Amino acid sequence: MQNAMKNLPVTVDEYLESELTAPVKREYINGYVYAMVGSSRRHNLLAMRLGRLLGNHLEGSCCDVFGSDMKVRAGAETEDVFFYPDVMVSCNRGSENPYVEEQPKLIIEVLSRTTEQHDRLTKLEAYTQIPTLEEYVLVSQYEFLVDVYRRSGEHWQSERLGERDRIQLTSVDFELSVLDVYKDIIGVV
């Protein structure tokens, strides 16, 4: 995980206000602000492809697809956590804050070597505390590999999918092959 930008904790309101004019995107975890690192060409292509496929599928529905410029509030009720997911779907058009989504159905993160542990541990823990979240998807940018975490009642189940598998995103009633995710993206495997 990135280093905290400040040693002293800041409030949620201070973070949200400063984020409006910050020169870089920053995540927030219980009072501490962390600068985000840039992403690779392949990372961006994968995120944009997934956003485009989902956007086409959800066109005309009450759901919206967001890219990595929309914050999500995550964590348990006693925590204050804000992340910028690579792709997020929400069917909540009545949000009070135009910069923060609090009711996502689906979150997708594209893994990189520097963020994979953070995505698999810290973000998994925080995202699965969001009451409306139904699926959390991790997409490797180095091999044909997709991990889907799906809410099943009070618990979460995980499924690892490879090159010959199909991804069923039940949260948005969408199915595609793993190879469809990586189509036309040079440099994966």
N, CA and C of each residue as an Amber inpcrd file, in Angstrom:
protein
   567
   0.8300000  -1.1750000   0.0000000   0.0000000   0.0000000   0.0000000
   0.8790000   1.2450000   0.0000000   0.3480000   2.3120000  -0.4970000
   1.0890000   3.5530000  -0.6000000   1.3440000   4.1360000   0.8020000
   2.2920000   5.0410000   0.8910000   2.5730000   5.6970000   2.1570000
   1.5670000   6.8060000   2.4140000   1.2400000   7.0070000   3.6850000
   0.3100000   8.0820000   4.0370000   0.9340000   9.4160000   3.6780000
   0.1090000  10.3230000   3.1370000   0.6140000  11.6320000   2.7330000
   0.8180000  12.5450000   3.9340000   0.0480000  12.3360000   4.9770000
   0.1450000  13.1420000   6.1860000   0.2980000  12.2120000   7.3700000
   1.0320000  12.6420000   8.3660000   1.1620000  11.8280000   9.5620000
  -0.0340000  11.9930000  10.4880000  -0.6790000  13.1400000  10.4430000
  -1.8090000  13.4020000  11.3210000  -3.1110000  13.0140000  10.6410000
  -4.0340000  12.4280000  11.3840000  -5.3170000  12.0900000  10.7860000
  -6.0860000  13.3400000  10.3430000  -6.8720000  13.1950000   9.2930000
  -7.7670000  14.2460000   8.8310000  -9.1930000  13.7090000   8.8990000
 -10.1530000  14.5760000   9.0050000 -11.5450000  14.1530000   9.0690000
 -12.0450000  13.7920000   7.6680000 -13.1660000  13.0960000   7.6310000
 -13.7870000  12.7610000   6.3480000 -14.1160000  14.0350000   5.5850000
 -14.6920000  15.0230000   6.2660000 -15.0470000  16.2780000   5.5990000
 -13.8160000  16.9850000   5.0340000 -12.7200000  16.9940000   5.7830000
 -11.4800000  17.6070000   5.2840000 -10.9720000  16.8680000   4.0450000
 -11.0200000  15.5410000   4.1020000 -10.5820000  14.7430000   2.9570000
 -11.4430000  15.0270000   1.7310000 -12.7600000  14.9480000   1.8840000
 -13.6560000  15.1430000   0.7410000 -13.5120000  16.5390000   0.1510000
 -13.3670000  17.5380000   0.9860000 -13.1920000  18.9160000   0.5070000
 -11.8650000  19.0660000  -0.2360000 -10.7950000  18.5350000   0.3320000
  -9.4810000  18.6760000  -0.2980000  -9.3810000  17.8650000  -1.5820000
 -10.1560000  16.8180000  -1.6980000 -10.1110000  15.9710000  -2.8870000
 -10.6410000  16.7000000  -4.1220000 -11.4750000  17.7080000  -3.9080000
 -12.0290000  18.4730000  -5.0240000 -10.9610000  19.2480000  -5.7920000
  -9.8570000  19.5940000  -5.1260000  -8.8020000  20.3720000  -5.7760000
  -7.4310000  19.6960000  -5.7190000  -7.3870000  18.4660000  -5.2500000
  -6.1050000  17.7620000  -5.1270000  -5.5060000  17.4990000  -6.5040000
  -4.1870000  17.6510000  -6.6570000  -3.5430000  17.4140000  -7.9490000
  -3.4770000  15.9250000  -8.3300000  -3.6110000  15.0260000  -7.3520000
  -3.6410000  13.5840000  -7.6020000  -4.7890000  12.9740000  -6.8100000
  -5.2730000  11.8320000  -7.2800000  -6.3200000  11.1190000  -6.5430000
  -5.7010000  10.4920000  -5.3040000  -6.4980000  10.5080000  -4.2430000
  -6.0140000   9.9460000  -2.9780000  -7.1170000   9.1100000  -2.3380000
  -6.7140000   8.0010000  -1.7600000  -7.6470000   7.1680000  -1.0250000
  -7.5960000   7.5540000   0.4500000  -8.6310000   7.1730000   1.1710000
  -8.7680000   7.5640000   2.5710000  -9.1290000   6.3380000   3.3910000
  -8.3550000   6.0780000   4.4370000  -8.6340000   4.9450000   5.3150000
  -8.5470000   5.4280000   6.7620000  -9.7140000   5.5770000   7.3750000
  -9.8240000   5.9020000   8.8000000  -8.9090000   7.0360000   9.2460000
  -8.9870000   8.1440000   8.5300000  -8.2540000   9.3430000   8.9250000
  -6.9610000   9.5970000   8.1800000  -6.4860000   8.6130000   7.4410000
  -5.2120000   8.7640000   6.7470000  -5.4190000   8.7770000   5.2370000
  -4.6880000   9.6530000   4.5770000  -4.8230000   9.8740000   3.1420000
  -3.6150000   9.2600000   2.4340000  -3.8800000   8.5290000   1.3430000
  -2.8320000   7.8330000   0.6060000  -2.9020000   8.2260000  -0.8690000
  -1.7990000   8.7020000  -1.4080000  -1.7510000   9.0470000  -2.8340000
  -1.8140000   7.7710000  -3.6560000  -2.5150000   7.8520000  -4.7560000
  -2.6120000   6.7010000  -5.6500000  -1.5060000   6.7700000  -6.6940000
  -1.0350000   5.5970000  -7.0950000  -0.0180000   5.5330000  -8.1330000
  -0.6860000   5.4890000  -9.5030000   0.0310000   5.8660000 -10.5330000
  -0.4960000   5.7870000 -11.8980000  -0.6250000   4.3450000 -12.3320000
  -1.3370000   4.1350000 -13.4200000  -1.5290000   2.7700000 -13.9050000
  -0.9780000   2.6240000 -15.3220000  -0.7490000   1.3830000 -15.6940000
  -0.1500000   1.0810000 -16.9900000  -1.1630000   1.1790000 -18.1260000
  -0.6620000   1.1690000 -19.3110000  -1.5020000   1.1660000 -20.5140000
  -2.4460000  -0.0460000 -20.4980000  -1.9020000  -1.2260000 -20.2100000
  -2.7060000  -2.4550000 -20.1900000  -3.7940000  -2.3800000 -19.1220000
  -3.4410000  -1.8490000 -17.9670000  -4.4060000  -1.6650000 -16.8760000
  -5.5650000  -0.7890000 -17.3530000  -5.2410000   0.3210000 -17.9700000
  -6.2710000   1.2290000 -18.4770000  -7.1160000   0.5880000 -19.5640000
  -6.4890000  -0.1320000 -20.4750000  -7.2410000  -0.7870000 -21.5380000
  -8.2280000  -1.8060000 -20.9810000  -7.7940000  -2.5820000 -19.9970000
  -8.6930000  -3.5740000 -19.3870000  -9.8550000  -2.8920000 -18.6740000
  -9.5620000  -1.8680000 -17.9040000 -10.6260000  -1.1630000 -17.1780000
 -11.6080000  -0.5180000 -18.1500000 -11.1040000   0.1270000 -19.1900000
 -11.9780000   0.7710000 -20.1730000 -12.8090000  -0.2640000 -20.9290000
 -12.2000000  -1.3790000 -21.2890000 -12.9410000  -2.4390000 -21.9910000
 -14.0830000  -2.9480000 -21.1300000 -13.7970000  -3.2430000 -19.8730000
 -14.8510000  -3.7360000 -18.9810000 -15.9370000  -2.6850000 -18.7850000
 -15.5500000  -1.4390000 -18.6260000 -16.5320000  -0.3660000 -18.4890000
 -17.3950000  -0.2280000 -19.7340000 -16.7690000  -0.3400000 -20.8950000
 -17.5080000  -0.2270000 -22.1610000 -18.4830000  -1.3930000 -22.3320000
 -18.0230000  -2.6240000 -22.0610000 -18.8950000  -3.7950000 -22.1820000
 -20.0840000  -3.6910000 -21.2290000 -19.8190000  -3.2870000 -20.0030000
 -20.9020000  -3.1390000 -19.0290000 -21.8330000  -1.9940000 -19.4110000
 -21.2590000  -0.8890000 -19.8650000 -22.0760000   0.2550000 -20.2640000
 -23.0020000  -0.0930000 -21.4120000 -22.4840000  -0.8240000 -22.4030000
 -23.3230000  -1.2550000 -23.5260000 -24.4400000  -2.1670000 -23.0410000
 -24.1000000  -3.0870000 -22.1480000 -25.0910000  -4.0280000 -21.6200000
 -26.1780000  -3.3170000 -20.8080000 -25.7920000  -2.3130000 -20.0510000
 -26.7340000  -1.6520000 -19.1420000 -27.4190000  -0.4290000 -19.7430000
 -27.1070000  -0.1210000 -20.9940000 -27.7230000   1.0400000 -21.6360000
 -29.2450000   0.9350000 -21.5700000 -29.8900000   2.0250000 -21.1630000
 -31.3400000   2.0560000 -21.0520000 -31.8770000   1.5370000 -19.7330000
 -31.0010000   1.0400000 -18.8770000 -31.4360000   0.5610000 -17.5610000
 -31.2940000   1.7020000 -16.5500000 -31.6020000   1.4220000 -15.3110000
 -31.4550000   2.4380000 -14.2630000 -30.0660000   2.3870000 -13.6260000
 -29.1610000   1.6330000 -14.2130000 -27.8210000   1.4750000 -13.6480000
 -26.8020000   2.3300000 -14.4080000 -25.7880000   2.7890000 -13.6800000
 -24.7100000   3.5810000 -14.2490000 -23.3850000   2.8620000 -14.0470000
 -22.4840000   3.0400000 -15.0080000 -21.1390000   2.4790000 -14.9200000
 -20.1730000   3.6360000 -14.7260000 -19.3190000   3.5270000 -13.7170000
 -18.3500000   4.5730000 -13.4020000 -16.9390000   4.0470000 -13.5980000
 -16.0470000   4.9440000 -14.0270000 -14.6310000   4.6340000 -14.1350000
 -13.9150000   5.0470000 -12.8630000 -12.6260000   5.1160000 -12.9410000
 -11.7920000   5.2980000 -11.7520000 -11.7690000   6.7200000 -11.1970000
 -12.6100000   7.6060000 -11.6940000 -12.6760000   8.9530000 -11.1230000
 -13.7910000   9.1100000 -10.0980000 -14.6000000   8.0680000  -9.8890000
 -15.6900000   8.1250000  -8.9090000 -15.2690000   7.3690000  -7.6520000
 -15.3600000   8.0520000  -6.5180000 -15.0380000   7.4240000  -5.2340000
 -16.1860000   6.5340000  -4.7800000 -15.8480000   5.5080000  -3.9940000
 -16.8500000   4.6910000  -3.3220000 -16.5520000   4.7300000  -1.8270000
 -17.6110000   4.8190000  -1.0510000 -17.4610000   4.7240000   0.4110000
 -17.5640000   3.2550000   0.7660000 -16.5970000   2.7590000   1.5050000
 -16.5320000   1.3300000   1.8180000 -16.2850000   1.1390000   3.3090000
 -16.1490000  -0.1070000   3.7140000 -15.8470000  -0.4280000   5.1030000
 -17.1020000  -0.6320000   5.9310000 -16.8800000  -1.0230000   7.1610000
 -17.9720000  -1.2280000   8.1120000 -18.5330000   0.1210000   8.5450000
 -19.6770000   0.0970000   9.2120000 -20.3240000   1.3380000   9.6570000
 -19.4320000   2.1650000  10.5750000 -18.5350000   1.5230000  11.2960000
 -17.6580000   2.2260000  12.2320000 -16.3820000   2.7260000  11.5750000
 -16.2530000   2.5170000  10.2760000 -15.0470000   2.9190000   9.5610000
 -15.3620000   4.0120000   8.5500000 -14.3260000   4.7540000   8.1940000
 -14.4190000   5.7520000   7.1280000 -13.3750000   5.4120000   6.0860000
 -13.8330000   4.8330000   4.9770000 -12.9280000   4.3630000   3.9370000
 -13.4680000   4.8210000   2.5820000 -12.5830000   5.4080000   1.7590000
 -12.9430000   5.8340000   0.4120000 -11.8740000   5.3360000  -0.5510000
 -12.3300000   4.6400000  -1.6000000 -11.4370000   4.1570000  -2.6420000
 -11.9470000   4.6390000  -4.0000000 -11.0920000   4.5340000  -5.0100000
 -11.4460000   4.8110000  -6.4000000 -11.3800000   3.4910000  -7.1760000
 -12.4830000   2.7490000  -7.2810000 -12.4340000   1.4840000  -8.0280000
 -12.1750000   1.7300000  -9.5140000 -11.5880000   0.7430000 -10.1720000
 -11.3440000   0.8650000 -11.6120000 -12.6540000   0.9240000 -12.3870000
 -13.6140000   0.0850000 -12.0230000 -14.9410000   0.0740000 -12.6430000
 -15.9530000  -0.1930000 -11.5350000 -17.0700000   0.5160000 -11.5940000
 -18.1020000   0.3410000 -10.5770000 -19.4650000   0.5070000 -11.2360000
 -20.4210000  -0.3190000 -10.8170000 -21.7970000  -0.2010000 -11.2920000
 -22.6910000   0.0770000 -10.0960000 -23.5440000   1.0810000 -10.2650000
 -24.5290000   1.4210000  -9.2480000 -25.8780000   1.6170000  -9.9210000
 -26.9150000   1.2040000  -9.2430000 -28.2770000   1.4140000  -9.7350000
 -28.9910000   2.3900000  -8.8040000 -28.2030000   3.2440000  -8.1610000
 -28.6980000   4.2260000  -7.2060000 -28.5120000   5.6170000  -7.7980000
 -29.5290000   6.1410000  -8.3820000 -29.4020000   7.4730000  -8.9930000
 -29.7770000   8.5830000  -8.0350000 -30.0750000   8.2550000  -6.7950000
 -30.4820000   9.2760000  -5.8420000 -29.4030000   9.6360000  -4.8410000
 -28.1550000   9.3980000  -5.1820000 -27.0630000   9.6950000  -4.2610000
 -26.9880000  11.1850000  -3.9590000 -26.7350000  11.5040000  -2.7060000
 -26.6520000  12.8990000  -2.2850000 -25.3400000  13.5670000  -2.6810000
 -24.2730000  12.8040000  -2.7480000 -22.9600000  13.3630000  -3.0520000
 -22.5890000  13.0450000  -4.5030000 -22.3620000  14.0520000  -5.3400000
 -22.0480000  13.7870000  -6.7470000 -20.6460000  13.2100000  -6.9780000
 -19.8270000  13.1270000  -5.9260000 -18.4570000  12.6330000  -6.0670000
 -18.2200000  11.2920000  -5.3720000 -19.2370000  10.7950000  -4.6600000
 -19.0810000   9.5600000  -3.8860000 -20.2820000   8.6530000  -4.1100000
 -20.0080000   7.3930000  -4.4360000 -21.0690000   6.3920000  -4.5400000
 -21.0830000   5.5820000  -3.2440000 -22.2500000   5.3920000  -2.6870000
 -22.3650000   4.6370000  -1.4390000 -23.1420000   3.3420000  -1.6030000
 -23.7150000   3.1020000  -2.7980000 -24.5350000   1.9160000  -2.9880000
 -24.1940000   1.1640000  -4.2770000 -22.9530000   0.7560000  -4.4360000
 -22.6000000   0.0100000  -5.6510000 -23.1460000  -1.4160000  -5.6130000
 -23.3860000  -1.9720000  -6.8030000 -23.7720000  -3.3870000  -6.9300000
 -22.5700000  -4.2450000  -7.3170000 -21.6690000  -3.6440000  -8.0980000
 -20.5360000  -4.3750000  -8.6660000 -19.3130000  -3.4700000  -8.6450000
 -18.1870000  -4.0170000  -8.2020000 -16.9110000  -3.3000000  -8.2430000
 -15.8820000  -4.2170000  -8.8990000 -15.1030000  -3.6330000  -9.8270000
 -14.0420000  -4.3680000 -10.5130000 -12.7240000  -3.6320000 -10.3040000
 -11.6990000  -4.3720000  -9.9280000 -10.3390000  -3.8350000  -9.8240000
  -9.4380000  -4.6250000 -10.7600000  -8.6060000  -3.9240000 -11.5180000
  -7.5920000  -4.5470000 -12.3660000  -6.3150000  -4.6040000 -11.5290000
  -5.7700000  -5.7820000 -11.4020000  -4.6110000  -5.9930000 -10.5320000
  -3.3100000  -5.5440000 -11.1850000  -2.4520000  -4.9800000 -10.3780000
  -1.0760000  -4.7060000 -10.7980000  -0.1580000  -5.2880000  -9.7340000
   1.1010000  -5.4100000 -10.0630000   2.0280000  -6.0010000  -9.0920000
   2.1350000  -5.1600000  -7.8170000   2.0060000  -3.8460000  -7.9540000
   2.1540000  -2.9750000  -6.7810000   0.8810000  -2.8580000  -5.9590000
  -0.2800000  -3.1670000  -6.5310000  -1.5320000  -3.0110000  -5.7890000
  -2.2540000  -4.3180000  -5.5010000  -1.7660000  -5.4280000  -6.0300000
  -2.4990000  -6.6930000  -5.9030000  -2.7980000  -7.0660000  -4.4550000
  -1.8240000  -6.9760000  -3.5870000  -2.0530000  -7.3350000  -2.1820000
  -3.0980000  -6.4150000  -1.5510000  -3.0230000  -5.1270000  -1.8370000
  -3.9930000  -4.1460000  -1.3310000  -5.3980000  -4.4690000  -1.8430000
  -5.5140000  -4.8240000  -3.1370000  -6.8140000  -5.1620000  -3.7280000
  -7.3800000  -6.4600000  -3.1600000  -6.5060000  -7.4390000  -2.9370000
  -6.9520000  -8.7580000  -2.4620000  -7.2310000  -8.7890000  -0.9530000
  -6.6330000  -7.9070000  -0.2110000  -6.8120000  -7.9540000   1.2440000
  -7.6030000  -6.7500000   1.7640000  -6.9950000  -5.5670000   1.7230000
  -7.6160000  -4.3710000   2.2900000  -8.9310000  -4.0270000   1.5920000
  -8.8900000  -3.9790000   0.2750000 -10.1060000  -3.6140000  -0.4550000
 -11.1660000  -4.7070000  -0.3670000 -10.7650000  -5.9620000  -0.4360000
 -11.7300000  -7.0550000  -0.2900000 -12.4700000  -6.9270000   1.0460000
 -11.7350000  -6.7120000   2.1030000 -12.3420000  -6.5670000   3.4360000
 -13.2920000  -5.3700000   3.4800000 -12.8640000  -4.2370000   2.9340000
 -13.6860000  -3.0240000   2.9710000 -14.8980000  -3.1280000   2.0470000
 -14.6880000  -3.6170000   0.8360000 -15.7850000  -3.6900000  -0.1280000
 -16.8720000  -4.6590000   0.3260000 -16.4900000  -5.7790000   0.9080000
 -17.4980000  -6.7630000   1.3110000 -18.3240000  -6.3030000   2.5020000
 -17.9880000  -5.1590000   3.0790000 -18.7980000  -4.5650000   4.1500000
 -19.8970000  -3.6580000   3.6010000 -19.8550000  -3.3490000   2.2980000
 -20.8700000  -2.4900000   1.6870000 -22.1520000  -3.3040000   1.5370000
 -23.2390000  -2.8970000   2.1810000 -24.4670000  -3.7150000   2.1750000
 -25.0480000  -3.9870000   0.7910000 -24.8890000  -3.0500000  -0.1460000
 -25.4950000  -3.2150000  -1.4710000 -24.6090000  -3.9670000  -2.4540000
 -23.3290000  -4.1460000  -2.1180000 -22.4110000  -4.7830000  -3.0660000
 -22.7440000  -6.2650000  -3.2010000 -22.9000000  -6.7160000  -4.4470000
 -23.2110000  -8.1120000  -4.7170000 -22.0130000  -8.8810000  -5.2600000
 -21.1060000  -8.1710000  -5.9960000 -19.9440000  -8.8400000  -6.5530000
 -18.7340000  -7.9200000  -6.5650000 -17.5720000  -8.5250000  -6.2960000
 -16.2810000  -7.8480000  -6.3770000 -15.4210000  -8.7090000  -7.2930000
 -14.8950000  -8.1020000  -8.3550000 -14.1670000  -8.8420000  -9.3840000
 -12.7410000  -8.3140000  -9.4710000 -11.7890000  -9.2440000  -9.4840000
 -10.3760000  -8.9140000  -9.6470000  -9.8920000  -9.4770000 -10.9780000
  -9.3050000  -8.6190000 -11.7950000  -8.8690000  -9.0000000 -13.1300000
  -7.3570000  -8.8370000 -13.2160000  -6.6660000  -9.9170000 -13.5370000
  -5.2140000  -9.8540000 -13.7010000  -4.8790000  -9.1630000 -15.0190000
  -3.8220000  -8.3650000 -15.0100000  -3.3760000  -7.7870000 -16.2780000
  -2.1870000  -8.5540000 -16.8490000  -1.8000000  -9.6470000 -16.1950000
  -0.6170000 -10.4000000 -16.6070000  -0.9180000 -11.7980000 -17.1240000
  -2.1210000 -12.2930000 -16.8500000  -2.5240000 -13.6170000 -17.3310000
  -4.0410000 -13.6520000 -17.4410000  -4.5630000 -14.6300000 -18.1490000
  -6.0100000 -14.7690000 -18.3020000  -6.5760000 -15.3270000 -17.0020000
  -6.8530000 -14.4450000 -16.0710000  -7.2790000 -14.8730000 -14.7390000
  -8.2060000 -13.8290000 -14.1360000  -9.3830000 -14.2860000 -13.7120000
 -10.3810000 -13.4170000 -13.1100000 -10.8930000 -14.0930000 -11.8430000
 -10.9100000 -13.3600000 -10.7360000 -11.4840000 -13.8450000  -9.4860000
 -12.7760000 -13.0830000  -9.2260000 -13.8440000 -13.8260000  -8.9690000
 -15.1360000 -13.2160000  -8.6730000 -15.5070000 -13.5640000  -7.2410000
 -15.7600000 -12.5330000  -6.4330000 -16.2800000 -12.6990000  -5.0800000
 -17.7530000 -12.3240000  -5.1440000 -18.6190000 -13.2500000  -4.7180000
 -20.0640000 -13.0550000  -4.8600000 -20.7370000 -13.2360000  -3.5020000
 -21.6160000 -12.2920000  -3.1880000 -22.3710000 -12.3820000  -1.9380000
 -23.3680000 -13.5380000  -2.0550000 -23.4000000 -14.3480000  -1.0130000
 -24.3440000 -15.4610000  -0.9240000 -24.9510000 -15.4190000   0.4710000
 -26.0560000 -14.7020000   0.6040000 -26.6490000 -14.5070000   1.9220000
 -25.7520000 -13.6340000   2.7750000 -25.3610000 -14.1410000   3.9190000
 -24.4740000 -13.4090000   4.8310000 -22.9950000 -13.6450000   4.5450000
 -22.7030000 -14.5220000   3.6070000 -21.3180000 -14.9160000   3.3370000
 -20.9220000 -14.5310000   1.9130000 -19.6260000 -14.6440000   1.6510000
 -19.0810000 -14.3920000   0.3160000 -18.4360000 -15.6660000  -0.1890000
 -18.6600000 -15.9640000  -1.4680000 -18.0290000 -17.1030000  -2.1100000
 -17.1000000 -16.5880000  -3.1960000 -16.0170000 -17.3030000  -3.4330000
 -15.0950000 -16.8780000  -4.4870000 -15.0210000 -17.9340000  -5.5730000
 -14.7340000 -17.4560000  -6.7610000 -14.6230000 -18.3180000  -7.9270000
 -13.4480000 -17.8120000  -8.7640000 -12.5380000 -18.6980000  -9.1040000
 -11.3940000 -18.3420000  -9.9490000 -11.6530000 -18.8630000 -11.3550000
 -11.5220000 -17.9650000 -12.3250000 -11.8320000 -18.3000000 -13.7080000
 -10.6070000 -18.1050000 -14.5860000 -10.3990000 -19.0330000 -15.5000000
  -9.2530000 -18.9830000 -16.4010000  -9.6660000 -18.8230000 -17.8480000
  -8.7230000 -19.0170000 -18.7090000  -8.8350000 -18.7320000 -20.1420000
 -10.0560000 -19.3580000 -20.8170000 -10.4590000 -20.5350000 -20.4150000
 -11.5680000 -21.2350000 -21.0900000 -12.9140000 -21.0410000 -20.3940000
 -12.9520000 -20.2260000 -19.3710000 -14.1640000 -20.0760000 -18.5630000
 -15.0150000 -18.8890000 -18.9900000 -16.2480000 -18.8890000 -18.5020000
 -17.1750000 -17.7790000 -18.7120000 -17.4400000 -17.1210000 -17.3650000
 -17.5660000 -15.8010000 -17.3980000 -17.8370000 -15.0130000 -16.1960000
 -19.3200000 -14.6980000 -16.1610000 -19.9740000 -15.0740000 -15.0740000
 -21.3840000 -14.7490000 -14.8890000 -21.4620000 -13.6660000 -13.8160000
 -21.8130000 -12.4470000 -14.2350000 -21.9920000 -11.3460000 -13.2920000
 -23.4780000 -11.2520000 -12.9840000 -23.8870000 -11.9420000 -11.9390000
 -25.3120000 -12.0250000 -11.6010000 -25.8680000 -10.6870000 -11.1170000
 -25.0160000  -9.8420000 -10.5660000 -25.4610000  -8.5410000 -10.0470000
 -26.0570000  -7.6690000 -11.1380000 -25.5820000  -7.8470000 -12.3760000
 -26.0630000  -7.0330000 -13.4930000 -26.5600000  -7.9010000 -14.6500000
 -26.7570000  -9.1960000 -14.3750000 -27.2890000 -10.1340000 -15.3630000
 -26.4930000 -10.0720000 -16.6700000 -25.1840000 -10.2930000 -16.5570000
 -24.2890000 -10.1830000 -17.7060000 -23.3130000 -11.3420000 -17.7070000
 -23.1200000 -11.9260000 -18.8720000 -22.1870000 -13.0380000 -19.0180000
 -21.2320000 -12.7630000 -20.1690000 -19.9750000 -13.0880000 -19.9630000
 -18.9690000 -12.9720000 -21.0120000 -17.8630000 -13.9680000 -20.7340000
 -17.0780000 -14.2610000 -21.7520000 -15.9680000 -15.1860000 -21.5460000
 -14.7750000 -14.4210000 -20.9910000 -13.8960000 -15.1490000 -20.3390000
 -12.6600000 -14.5410000 -19.8550000 -11.8890000 -13.9640000 -21.0380000
 -11.8680000 -14.6750000 -22.1550000 -11.1500000 -14.1750000 -23.3340000
 -11.7590000 -12.8800000 -23.8610000 -13.0840000 -12.6920000 -23.6980000
 -13.7230000 -11.4290000 -24.1040000 -13.1470000 -10.2490000 -23.3270000
 -12.7930000 -10.4720000 -22.0690000 -12.2200000  -9.4040000 -21.2420000
 -10.9080000  -8.9220000 -21.8560000 -10.1060000  -9.8540000 -22.3490000
  -8.7550000  -9.5500000 -22.8210000  -8.6560000  -9.3240000 -24.3320000
  -9.7720000  -9.4020000 -25.0330000  -9.7700000  -9.2780000 -26.4900000
  -9.1040000  -7.9740000 -26.9430000  -8.1810000  -8.0910000 -27.8770000
  -7.4820000  -6.9500000 -28.4900000  -6.5560000  -6.2050000 -27.5330000
  -6.2640000  -6.7730000 -26.3930000  -5.3510000  -6.1330000 -25.4520000
  -4.0020000  -6.8200000 -25.5500000  -3.0680000  -6.1510000 -26.1600000
  -1.7480000  -6.7070000 -26.4330000  -0.9260000  -6.7470000 -25.1510000
  -0.1750000  -7.8110000 -24.9990000   0.7390000  -7.8890000 -23.8860000
   0.2550000  -8.7190000 -22.7150000  -0.9740000  -9.2420000 -22.7910000
  -1.4310000 -10.1320000 -21.7360000  -1.0070000 -11.5320000 -22.1440000
  -0.1730000 -12.1130000 -21.3500000   0.4070000 -13.4410000 -21.5450000
   1.1370000 -13.5530000 -22.8620000
